[in-house]
Amino acid sequence: MFKITSIFCWSLVCDLVFSLTLTSIAEKKEFKLRSMSSVPKYRLVSYLARHSGTEDVKVKKLSIPEQSFYTHVHFAWECANKALSHVALKSDSGVLDIAGANMALPITCLPEMYAPGNISAVIDFAINCYSWASPKQSQSFQPVSYVSALRAAESIEINKNLIHESTSQFLMSTQTGAYHFVWEDYLEMNEFMHSLNYTTVVCGNSPSVYNPCDWKLVGLNPNEASNLCLYRIINEELKPTNSSESPWRLV
């Protein structure tokens, strides 16, 4: 009788603990990474245009009209590499909402982009910067390379996971010699970017006589531009990478 009672009581405790655990998990916001094409285009474009326009200093401080930027993102979606571009989704009351997104664009696509008004000055700046920052390669064939410039996230953690996933896919799917640029804030992300084997090409406050990647050139004030850094990773060898560090995997 004692054993039966003990087992019964223990099962109640286990059920209670399990129930509390499920409740705790349910109360937390859980995120999953998906490919960019897994969500409707209009939702992704709207999210990136809205959040980049209000949170990304590279956009909000350059007097870019909201509608022009929305159309710019719309056409950027057409050019983006879907395998390297991802969204973070959260389940809120059974409805999946976008909590972050990263759009990886082939650098060769930039001259063809829709760029009205001040956006054209930013594109000119970017093309000149990436040309200067690209690795000097002796091979005659130049592999397609990418930049992740259109990115927004609700938290630093989600931002890191988006970059991690895009980097992993980049290293697995691109040709040897291809490179990937990422703009990030030095104070928040420098250590993380180096942990993924990115190198710091240049920052806004880099002591350089010639710095075509300084965002002061397109209108940001020195304080805003100083910590914006361009990071680069080169696919030295085409091989699978271990992406197990990312807690949210593609499904």
C-alpha positions as CSV (number, residue, x, y, z in Angstrom):
1,M,0.0,0.0,0.0
2,F,2.9,2.3,0.9
3,K,4.5,1.7,-2.5
4,I,1.3,2.3,-4.4
5,T,0.7,5.5,-2.4
6,S,4.3,6.6,-2.9
7,I,4.1,6.0,-6.7
8,F,0.8,7.8,-6.9
9,C,2.1,10.8,-5.0
10,W,5.3,10.8,-7.1
11,S,3.3,10.7,-10.3
12,L,1.3,13.7,-9.1
13,V,4.5,15.6,-8.4
14,C,5.8,14.7,-11.9
15,D,2.6,15.8,-13.5
16,L,2.7,19.0,-11.6
17,V,6.3,19.7,-12.6
18,F,5.6,18.8,-16.2
19,S,2.5,21.0,-16.2
20,L,4.5,23.9,-14.7
21,T,7.3,23.4,-17.3
22,L,4.8,23.4,-20.2
23,T,3.3,26.6,-18.8
24,S,6.7,28.2,-18.4
25,I,7.6,27.3,-22.0
26,A,4.3,28.6,-23.3
27,E,4.8,31.9,-21.6
28,K,8.1,32.4,-23.3
29,K,8.4,33.7,-26.9
30,E,9.8,30.9,-29.0
31,F,11.3,31.6,-32.4
32,K,12.1,29.5,-35.4
33,L,14.1,30.3,-38.4
34,R,12.6,29.8,-41.8
35,S,13.7,30.5,-45.4
36,M,12.6,33.8,-46.7
37,S,10.2,32.3,-49.2
38,S,8.2,30.6,-46.4
39,V,6.3,33.8,-45.7
40,P,4.2,35.9,-48.1
41,K,6.2,38.4,-49.9
42,Y,4.0,41.4,-48.9
43,R,4.4,40.5,-45.2
44,L,8.2,40.3,-45.4
45,V,8.5,43.5,-47.4
46,S,6.2,45.3,-45.1
47,Y,8.2,44.1,-42.0
48,L,11.6,45.0,-43.4
49,A,10.4,48.4,-44.7
50,R,8.7,49.3,-41.5
51,H,11.4,48.2,-39.0
52,S,14.4,49.2,-41.0
53,G,12.8,52.6,-41.6
54,T,12.3,53.2,-37.9
55,E,15.2,51.3,-36.3
56,D,18.1,51.1,-38.8
57,V,20.3,54.2,-38.5
58,K,21.4,53.6,-42.1
59,V,17.9,54.2,-43.3
60,K,16.0,56.4,-40.7
61,K,18.6,59.2,-40.6
62,L,18.9,59.6,-44.4
63,S,15.6,61.2,-45.2
64,I,14.3,58.4,-47.4
65,P,10.6,58.6,-48.0
66,E,8.6,55.7,-46.6
67,Q,6.9,54.7,-49.8
68,S,10.1,54.9,-51.8
69,F,11.9,52.7,-49.4
70,Y,9.0,50.2,-49.4
71,T,9.2,49.9,-53.2
72,H,13.0,49.6,-52.9
73,V,12.6,46.6,-50.5
74,H,9.9,45.1,-52.8
75,F,12.3,45.0,-55.8
76,A,15.2,43.9,-53.6
77,W,13.1,40.8,-52.7
78,E,13.1,39.8,-56.4
79,C,16.8,39.9,-56.5
80,A,17.6,38.3,-53.1
81,N,19.1,34.8,-52.8
82,K,16.3,32.9,-51.1
83,A,18.6,30.2,-49.7
84,L,20.7,32.8,-47.9
85,S,17.8,34.9,-46.7
86,H,15.8,34.0,-43.6
87,V,13.0,35.1,-41.3
88,A,12.5,34.5,-37.6
89,L,8.9,33.6,-36.7
90,K,7.3,33.7,-33.3
91,S,4.1,32.0,-32.3
92,D,1.8,34.5,-30.5
93,S,-1.7,33.1,-29.7
94,G,-1.4,30.5,-32.4
95,V,-0.5,33.1,-35.1
96,L,3.0,33.2,-36.6
97,D,4.4,36.7,-36.6
98,I,7.7,37.9,-38.1
99,A,10.2,38.7,-35.4
100,G,13.2,39.3,-37.6
101,A,14.4,39.0,-41.2
102,N,17.6,39.1,-43.2
103,M,17.8,39.6,-47.0
104,A,21.1,38.6,-48.7
105,L,21.6,40.2,-52.1
106,P,24.1,39.4,-54.8
107,I,26.4,42.4,-55.1
108,T,26.1,42.3,-58.8
109,C,22.4,43.1,-58.4
110,L,23.0,46.5,-56.8
111,P,23.4,48.5,-60.0
112,E,20.0,47.2,-61.2
113,M,18.0,48.1,-58.1
114,Y,15.1,50.5,-57.8
115,A,16.7,53.5,-56.2
116,P,14.7,56.8,-56.4
117,G,15.8,60.0,-54.7
118,N,18.4,59.7,-51.9
119,I,18.4,55.9,-52.2
120,S,20.5,56.3,-55.4
121,A,23.2,58.1,-53.4
122,V,23.2,55.2,-50.9
123,I,23.5,52.6,-53.6
124,D,26.4,54.5,-55.3
125,F,28.1,54.7,-51.9
126,A,27.6,50.9,-51.3
127,I,28.8,49.9,-54.8
128,N,32.0,52.0,-54.3
129,C,32.5,50.7,-50.8
130,Y,32.1,47.0,-51.7
131,S,34.4,47.4,-54.8
132,W,37.1,48.8,-52.5
133,A,36.5,46.2,-49.8
134,S,36.3,43.1,-52.0
135,P,39.3,40.7,-51.6
136,K,41.9,41.0,-54.3
137,Q,41.7,37.7,-56.1
138,S,43.9,36.4,-58.9
139,Q,41.4,34.0,-60.5
140,S,39.8,35.2,-63.7
141,F,36.4,33.8,-62.8
142,Q,34.7,35.8,-60.0
143,P,32.1,33.9,-58.0
144,V,28.8,35.5,-57.0
145,S,29.2,37.3,-53.7
146,Y,26.7,38.8,-51.3
147,V,25.8,41.5,-48.9
148,S,23.3,41.3,-46.0
149,A,22.3,45.0,-45.7
150,L,18.5,44.7,-45.3
151,R,18.0,43.2,-41.9
152,A,15.8,43.9,-38.9
153,A,15.2,42.0,-35.7
154,E,13.3,42.4,-32.4
155,S,16.4,41.5,-30.3
156,I,20.1,41.1,-30.6
157,E,19.7,37.4,-30.0
158,I,17.5,37.0,-33.1
159,N,19.8,39.2,-35.1
160,K,22.7,37.0,-34.2
161,N,20.8,33.8,-35.2
162,L,19.8,35.3,-38.6
163,I,23.4,36.2,-39.3
164,H,24.6,32.8,-38.1
165,E,22.1,31.0,-40.4
166,S,22.9,33.1,-43.5
167,T,26.6,32.6,-42.9
168,S,26.2,28.8,-42.6
169,Q,24.2,28.6,-45.8
170,F,26.6,30.9,-47.5
171,L,29.6,28.7,-46.7
172,M,27.7,25.5,-47.7
173,S,26.2,26.7,-51.0
174,T,28.6,29.2,-52.6
175,Q,31.7,28.7,-54.6
176,T,35.2,28.9,-53.3
177,G,36.4,32.5,-53.3
178,A,32.9,34.0,-52.8
179,Y,32.6,36.5,-50.0
180,H,29.7,37.9,-47.9
181,F,29.5,41.4,-46.4
182,V,27.6,42.3,-43.3
183,W,27.1,45.7,-41.8
184,E,27.0,45.7,-38.0
185,D,27.5,47.9,-34.9
186,Y,30.9,47.4,-33.5
187,L,30.0,47.8,-29.8
188,E,27.2,45.2,-29.9
189,M,28.4,42.7,-32.5
190,N,32.1,42.8,-33.0
191,E,33.0,39.8,-30.8
192,F,30.1,37.7,-32.2
193,M,31.1,38.5,-35.8
194,H,34.7,37.4,-35.1
195,S,33.4,34.2,-33.6
196,L,31.9,33.4,-37.0
197,N,35.3,34.0,-38.6
198,Y,34.3,37.4,-40.1
199,T,37.1,40.0,-40.4
200,T,36.5,43.7,-39.8
201,V,37.2,45.4,-43.1
202,V,36.7,48.9,-41.9
203,C,34.6,51.0,-39.5
204,G,33.4,54.6,-39.6
205,N,36.0,55.7,-37.1
206,S,38.9,53.7,-38.7
207,P,42.1,55.8,-38.8
208,S,42.4,55.7,-42.6
209,V,43.3,58.4,-45.1
210,Y,40.8,56.9,-47.6
211,N,37.6,55.2,-46.3
212,P,34.9,54.9,-48.9
213,C,32.8,52.9,-46.4
214,D,32.3,55.7,-43.9
215,W,28.6,56.5,-43.7
216,K,29.4,60.1,-43.0
217,L,29.8,60.3,-46.8
218,V,26.0,59.9,-47.3
219,G,24.8,62.1,-44.4
220,L,25.1,60.3,-41.1
221,N,26.7,62.3,-38.3
222,P,30.0,61.2,-36.9
223,N,28.6,59.6,-33.8
224,E,26.1,57.5,-35.8
225,A,28.7,56.5,-38.4
226,S,31.7,55.8,-36.2
227,N,30.6,52.4,-34.9
228,L,29.1,51.1,-38.2
229,C,31.5,48.4,-39.4
230,L,31.7,46.4,-42.6
231,Y,32.5,42.7,-41.9
232,R,33.6,40.1,-44.5
233,I,33.8,36.4,-44.7
234,I,35.4,34.5,-47.6
235,N,34.4,31.0,-48.6
236,E,37.9,29.5,-48.6
237,E,36.7,26.0,-49.2
238,L,33.3,24.6,-50.2
239,K,32.4,22.3,-47.3
240,P,29.5,21.7,-44.9
241,T,29.6,23.7,-41.7
242,N,28.4,22.9,-38.2
243,S,25.3,25.0,-37.5
244,S,24.3,23.3,-34.3
245,E,25.1,26.4,-32.3
246,S,21.9,28.0,-33.6
247,P,19.0,27.1,-31.4
248,W,16.4,27.7,-34.1
249,R,16.9,25.5,-37.1
250,L,15.3,25.5,-40.5
251,V,12.4,23.1,-40.7
